[in-house]
Amino acid sequence: MTDALLIAHIAVFGAWFGTDLATFYLSRQVLDATVVVPTRAHLAKVMLGVEVIARLCLPTTLVLGLTLSIDLGYVSWQQWWIFPIWLTGVLWVAMVWAIHRDGGTGGPATSLTGLDLWLRTLVCLAVLAAGVATVVADVPFTGVWLGVKLLAFGTIMAIGIRVRFLLRPFAASFARLVSAGSSPEAESAVRRALRRAYPYVISIWVMLLLAVSMAVIKPV
């Protein structure tokens, strides 16, 4: 059981990091004014399709990490906690996928966007608090390395929430570019809306690498 969870945990990390890199590469193509607008519109759809995998990896990683912590004794929770953790994770993944499939068209899943944001915010605060407590007092989890990993994960969530707000102008700017065609003003608006998120995306990569390094070296 433990080996399977570890393999799944590593696989999800690889998928998360890989799809984040792919999304970044595709975003560069979307910004390329030398590419015709219809092609860029298609690339933008592909980018969103790839990006949702990274968003699905976040709750999946959290569920696998908590399950491993219980299984390996890094937290003194009873085994029955695994069921509500997995149930919450499955529902969260289903919600993220429903929001993605809705695509902001105003369908039933649109109302879930606010719920997803609130859930991410609450979980982010809980993870950061647990990370600080673990580093300082070795509770509720055991091991400073795990506390640092929790802090890195919570920081990733906080950055992700920030990026969500930063990218809001991009959708409107890109929609205007697609409908009205390329112009210096439209290109500038799209570049400005997307590039402002780049430093935060790179910060997410740094935190991901920090989290995985903590799991590898496990400092005392």
N, C-alpha and C positions, 0 to 999 in steps of 0.2 A: 504493500500500500504506500509506504513512505517513498520508495524508489519511484513509483509511478507518479506520485505528486511532485517529486523533485524534477523529473523529466518534463512533466507538463509545465511546471513553473519556469524552467529554462526555455522551453519551446515558446511559451507566451511572451517571455522577455524578448526573444529573438524576433518574433513576429511584430511586437510593439516597436522595437528599435528599427527594424527593417522597413516597416510601413511608414514610420516617421521620416526616414531618409528618402523613401520613394515619393512621399507627399511633398517634401521640400524640393526635390528635383523637378517634379511636375509643376510646382508653383513657378519655378523659374521659366519653364516653357510657356506657361500661361501669360507671363509678363513680357515675353519676347514679341516686340512689335513687328518683327520681320516675318512672323508667322501669320498666315491669313486668319481672320477673325473666326470663321466657322470651325477651323481646326482647333483654335484656342478654346472655343466654347466646348468642343468635344473633350479636349484635354482637361478642362475644368470639371466636367462630369466624372471623368476617370479619377481625377484627384480626390474628389469627394468620396468616390467609391473605395479608394485605397485608405483614405483618412479615417473612415468609419471603423476600419479594423483596429487602428490604434486606440480609438475610443472604446471599443469593445474589450480591448486588452486590459484596460485599467481596472474595471470591476473584477475581471477574471483573475488578474494578478493578486488583487486584494483577497479574494476568496481562497485562492490556493495558498497564499502566504499565511493567512489566519489558520487554515486547516493544518498546514505543516507545523505551525507554532504549537497548536494543541497536541498534534500527534507526537512531536519531539519533546514536549514538556517545557517549551520556552514560555508558556503562559499557563497558569493554574486553573484553566477552565475545564469543565467537565466535557466529556465526549459528545453529549447531547447537543452542545452548542453548534456542532458542525451542521446539523440539519437546518436551523434558522439562517445560519451564515450562507449556506448554499442556496436556500430558497430565495433569500434576498438578492444574492448574486444573479441567479437565473432571471428573476423579475427585472432586475436592473439592466441586464444585457438585452432582454426582450424590449424594454422601454427604449433603450438607445437605438436598437434596430428599427423599431416602429417610427421613431422620430426621423431617422435617416430615410426610410422608405417614403414617409410623408413628403420630405423634401421642401418643407415650408410652403406647401400648397394651401394651407388653411384647413386640412383635413382633421379628423379626430385626434391624430397623434400630435398636432400642434400644441394642444393644451398640456401635453406631457413635458414640453420643453422647460417650463418654469419649475415643475416638480423635479426634473432631472438636475437643474441648477441648484435648487435648494438641497437636494440629497447630496450632491457633490460638495457643497459648501459645508454641510454638517459633518460629513464623513472626513473631509479635509481637516476641519478643526479638531475632530476626535483623534485622528491619526497624529497630528502635530502635538496635541496634548499628551498622548500616549508615548510619543517619541521623547519628549522632554522629560517626562516622569521616569521613563526607563533609563535614560542617560544619567539622571540625577539620583534616583532612588532605587533603580533596578526593579521597578514595578510599573505597570502590570506585567511587562515582559521581562525576561532575564537576559542580560548581556548588553553591554554598551554598544557593541556592533549592531545589534538588532534595533536599539534605540536610534542610532544614526541612520540605519536603513529606513526606519519609520519616518524620521525627519525628512529624508530625501524624498520619500514617496509623498508625504504631505505637501512638500514644496512643489513637486510635480503637479499635484492637483491644484494648488493655489495658482501656479503659473498658467495651467490649462484654463482655469476660470477667467484669468486676466486676458488670455489670448482670445477667448470666446467674445469678449466685449470689444477687443481691438479689431477683430475681423468683421464686425457688423457692417461697417461702411463698404467693405469689399463687395459683398453681394449686390448692393444697389449700384455701385460704380461699374462693376463688370457687366451687369444687366444693361446699363445705359450704353456701354461700349458695344455690346453685341447688337443692340437694336438700332443704334444710330451710326455705327461704324467707327473706325479708328480716327482719332484726332489727337493732336498734342495734349489738349486739355484732358480728354478721356483717358489717355495712356498715363498721364501724370497722376490722375486720381486713383487709378487702379494700382499703380506702383506704390503710391503713398499708403494706400489702405492695406496692402499685403506686406510690404517690406517693414512696416513698423512692428510686425509680429516676429520677424526673424530673430532678433536677439533673445526673445523669450523662448523660441523653439530650440535654439542652441543651448539655452540654460536647461531645458528639459532633458536634452541628451546628456549633459554633464551630470545631472541628478540621477539619471538612469544608470550611467556608468558607475557613479558613486555607490548606488544601491547594490549593484551586482558585485562590486569590489568588496563591500562589507560582507556579503554572503560567502565570498571566496576566502578572504583572509581571516575573518572572524576574530578581530582583536579583542583583548580582554578589557 
